Amino acid sequence: MDILDIMRTGPVIPVIVIDRLEDAVPLARALVAGGVRVLELTLRTPVALKAIEAIANEVEGAIIGVGTITRPEDFDASLKAGALFGVSPGLTPELVAAAWDSALPLLPGVMTPSDVIAARTAGFTELKLFPAQQAGGVGMLQALSGPFPDLRFCPTGGISGTTAAQFLALPNVACVGGSWLTPGDAVASRDWGRITTLARGTADLRPAAH
Ligand code: 3PG
């Protein structure tokens, strides 16, 4: 799958932080049970790569990706763990070089028009707008569609279940990302049923025309 296929699989890519390795598989299963198959597990905890590996091996239907890629060496480590795609909060020349050396498809983060030009020059046409709400939200994406009509975005950061539909209604938005499907208290209390319910709530967020 390329990045655009992944972005079009579902309207929401949950941004996941795993503190306890044993939570990874049941949490991923809860999301998949709710119809959310594309998962971004962030490299923010010591167990992140092992959590990706467990999901890749054990959760049928999951399309597991790695989030918070910030260093060139993250590409190899993520591929070895079984990740199918990567997401970065920004883009540097070092990350561009690593991405083009790697088989891991990358959704790179941008926040400004200059970032967008640099990413497009490096060959990326699917971009994560991060942090989306703080960067200007829906108005920013509408403004970017003028000079950059060929680009598709996954806005992430500051988006919730109530604002997601406004983003998904934009023609240059293929999906959105966010952490609201995996609230910290639900994960801490292993309330997988609540996470499945939240995942189910994403099904009708995307307008039928998209
Ligand atoms: C992140 O990197 O944590 C994501 O952007 C999620 O942001 P959110 O918690 O505002 O959804």
Boltz pocket constraint, residues with backbone or C-beta under 6 A from the ligand:
constraints:
  - pocket:
      binder: B
      contacts: [[A, 15], [A, 130], [A, 131], [A, 156], [A, 157], [A, 158], [A, 159], [A, 177], [A, 178], [A, 179], [A, 180]]
      max_distance: 6.0
